Amino acid sequence: MTIQEAQNTVDQWINTTGVRYFDPLTNTVLLNEEVGELCRIMARTYGEQSFKEGEKKTDPGEEMADVLFVLICLANQTGVDLTDALTKSLEKKTRRDADRHRNNEKLQ
């Protein structure tokens, strides 16, 4: 699935199953909530924290998909073409960081 196909699929789902988009502010809060859930899983799975007793281990991929879904919702409702935005971001990072990381002693 391309990014554009994902944006179209989410839009179709929202307008049929989801009834309508939540407003952008609500979706921004939901995005932060989903990122927090992903952070909790990452801290417990790959970091120094442990799972609490009775806390179920969740697949980080599931949480990443939830983050992506809400991000796509925000892009759709604000008119952002994520393919174009990602392309421009990669071009910017390539120009800005062409030598930066290669010359970073910490990464050697």
Protein Blocks (a to p, Z undefined) as FASTA:
>chain_A
ZZklmmmmmmmmmmmmnopacdfklmmmmmmmmmmmmmmmmmmmmmmbdcdehiacddfk
lmmmmmmmmmmmmmmmnopafklmmmmmmmmmmmmmmmmmmmmmklZZ
